[in-house]
């Protein structure tokens, strides 16, 4: 009857409105870094898994990279080991590295793989050690003008994307733990997951990189304030980096590295929002902080076909 809208029409409208993004992103590779509250909240983890599977069915090629800060801290405490951070990075003794490796590869990764595979046989867990995907040397950050040793914390020196590409080509969703082996002495290093995601995105030539965190984005009055910066060019972000510290520093440094090395865009989004990945991929660009190359001139997304007139 004219004038009466069918109850399912709203769902159909949502699907059609996503069509321009689906066309634009078809076949593109996206690296998604999972972190923050989305890693410890069961509902958010389940929603994240659904988002990733949806992207895969929609024709994108998602690659997931994860850390496990809260879980590592909890497990270290159970072992009587103190969590210490310097320059925004976890101080990782050999004893702590055993815990980090166990938590990332044996707990967090397996749970993510299980959540994704509830929706089909897609996820494959791996670490940066596998097939020498990530190679690192010991990272010596600068604190108060001096280089300090924070243990088995790695700085990535090389990325071999062969295994990840093979999994993606086979229709799988790689779930990568941020651990790397040293080519010099064979020691395993804890690598910041933001840094690992950026390095992997650049090596794979990803169309986009998305980082989930516990804030709405980068604030113009960081570290406090709700005035999120919606969009930054690489040069604009580079000027801001010296003012950042803590966990936001490796995230934004990772975004800068990604877009300076061929990734089309990088965005930091609020992982506390359910289905934030879908909102980012198929929204109007008003979520989180987007970082783009200096020469980015993005054509507007075409309007969906006027099927509702």
N, C-alpha and C positions, 0 to 999 in steps of 0.2 A: 504494500500500500504506500502511495506517495506520501512523503512527509514523515514516515516512520523508519528509523534507522535500524537495520538488523544488528543484533547484539555483537556479532562477530566482525562488523565492519571496522571497528577501531583497530582490531588486530591486523586486518588486511591493510589498513592505511599505514600502520607502522612498518609492515613489511615492504610496501611499495616505496615509502619514504627512504628506506635504507638502500634502495636499488642503485642510486648514483654512486654511493660509497662502495657497494659490492662490485660494480663495474670497474671503478677506478683502482680498487685494491686486489682485483682478481689475480691470483698467482704470485702476489708479492709476499716477501718474507718479512716477518715482524718478530723482533726479539723482545720478550716481555720479562722484566725482572720482578719477581715477587718478593716483597719484604714488608716489614712493619706489622701492624695489627692484623692484616689480612692473612698472616702466617699462623696466628694463634687463635683466631676466632673461627669456630667450626663452620658457622653459616657463611662467613666471608670466603673461607677456603672452598666450600662447596660451590659457591657462586662463581669464584674464579675458575674452577675446573669446568663449569658449564660454559663460561665465556670462551675459554680456549678451544673447547670442542666445537662450539658454534663457529668460531673463526675458521677452523679447519674445514667444516662442512660448507662454509660460505666461499671456499676457494682460496683462502689465505694460507700461509705456511708459518704457523707459530712455532717459535723456539722459546722455551721457558728456562730462565736462569734464576736460581734461588740462593739465598743465604740461609741463616737460621740463628740470628743473634739471640732472641729470647730463649730459644731452646738450648743453645750452647751455654748461655749464662746459667740456666737452671741446672744443667747437667754438671757444669763445673762446680757449682755450689754443693751438689750431692757428693762430689769427689773431694770436697774440702779445698778446692782451688779458687783463688780470688780472681774476679774479672777486673781487668785493668785496661784502660784505653789511653792511648796517646796519639795526638794528631788525628783523632777520629777513628783510629784503627785499634783492634784488639791486640794487646800484647799476648803473644802465643809462644809459650815455652814448649819444649818437647812433650811434656806431660799433657799440657793443654791441647796440643796438636792431635794427640791420640783421641781426645774427647771430641774435638772439632770434626775430625774425620768420621768418627762413629755417628755423631749426630746428623751431619749433613748427608752422608751417603746411606746410612743405615736407618735413619728415622725420618727426617724431613722429606728427603727425596722419595722414599718408598711410600709415604703417605700421599704425596702429590700424585705419584704415578697411579696409585690405587684410586684416588678420587676421579682422575681423568678417565681411567679405564672402566669406571662404572658405566660410561656412556659409549664404550666401544674399545676395541683393542688398538689404541693409538699411541699411548705414552710409552716411551722407553727411557729408563733412567741411566745416567752416565755421570761421570765426573770429568773434570779437566784433565785428570791423569790418563783417561782412556784414549788410546791411539795418539797420545801426546797432543791432545786437543789444545791444552794450555801449557805453556812452558814459562817458568818464572825464575827470577833470582831473588835473593833476599832484599827486601825493601828497607831502606834506612831513611825514614822521614826526618824532616828538619823541624826541630822544636827549639824555640828561642835562639835561632841562628846556628844551632849545632845539629849534626846528624846523630840520631840515636838508634840503638839496636832494640827492636821490639820483638825479637825472636823469629819464629818461622812464619813470617808474613811476607807474601810474595809480591813482586812487581813483575807483571807479565812482559815477557820479552818476545814471545812468538805465539801465533795461533795457527793451528792446523785444522781447518774446517772440513776435512774430507769425511770424517765419520758423521758429523752433523748433516752435511749435505746429502749423504747417502740415506740417512734416516728420513730426512724431509722428502727426498725423491720417492721414497717408498710409502709415502703417505703417513709417516709416523710423526709424533710430537716429541722431540728430544726434551728431556728435563735434566738440566745440567747443574751439578753441584760445583760451587766455586772453590775448587781445590786444584792445585797445579804442582807439577814436579819440576825440580831443578835439573837442567841439563848438565850442570857442573858436578854435582855431588849426589844426585838422585834423591835428595831430601824432598819430602812433600811439604808444601806451603799452603797456609790459609790465605786466600785471596779475597779481597773485598768484592762482594757480589755485584756492586754497582760498576766497579772497574772491569770485572770479568764480562758483564753483560755488554758494556760499551766496546770492549776489545773484540768480542765475538761478533757483535752487530757489524762492526767495521770490516772484519775479515770476511764475513759472509755477504757483504754488499746489501745489507737489509734495507728495505724501504723505510722502515720506522723502528724506533725503539721506545718502549714504554716502561717507566719505573713506577711501581706502586710503593707509596710510603704512608706515613701517619699524619701528614699535613696536607692542606689544600693545594700547596704549590710553593714556589719561592715568593716570599713576601718582599715588597719594595722597602719595608722597614725591618728587614731581617735583623735579629731572630724573633721579633715579636710583631704583631699586627696581622690584620686580616686582608690587607691590600695586596692580593696575589697579582704578580706580574703575569699577564696572559701570554705574552710573546716576546722573545728575545732573539736577536741575531747572534751569531757566534762571537762577533767582535764586542757586542754589548755585554754578553755574558763574561767574556774574558776580562773586561774591566771590573766586573763585580766580584770575581773569584777571590781576590785577596781579602775581601771583607767577610768571607764565609768561613765557618768552622764547624766542627762536630760532624754529624752524619750528613748534613746538607752539602758539605764540601765535596766528598767523593761522588755524590749523585750529580751535582752540576758539572764537576770536572769530567765525569763520564759522558754527560750530554755533549759537552764541548768537544771531547775527543771524537765522539761518534759522528757529529755533523761535519767536523773538520776532516774526516776520513771516509767520506762518501755516503754516509747514511742520510736519507732524505729529511728526516726530522727526528727529534727526541723530545719526549714529554715526561714530566714528573706529575703524577696524579695522586689523588687521595684514595688510598686503598681501603679506607674505612667505609666507603660508599659501596653497597652491593652492586655488582655488575659494572664496576667503574671502567673495566677494559672495553666493554661494548659501548659505553657512553663516550669513551674517547675515540674509538674507531668509527662509530657511526653517528656521532653528535655534530654539533655546529662549531666545534673548536673552542668551547667556552669552559673547559674543564682543565684545571692544573696550569702548569707553565710549559709552554711550547718553545723549543729551541730549534732554530732553522739556520742553514748556511747563510752567509752574508749575501749571496746572490740569489736567494730564494725569491722567486716570483711565482706564486701559486695561483693557477687559474681557479676561478670559483667552481664549486661543485655544481653540476647542472641540476636543475629542478627535475623532480620525478615527473613522469608523464601525467598529464592532467586528466586522470581517469575519474576524478571525483566531481567534475563539473556537470 
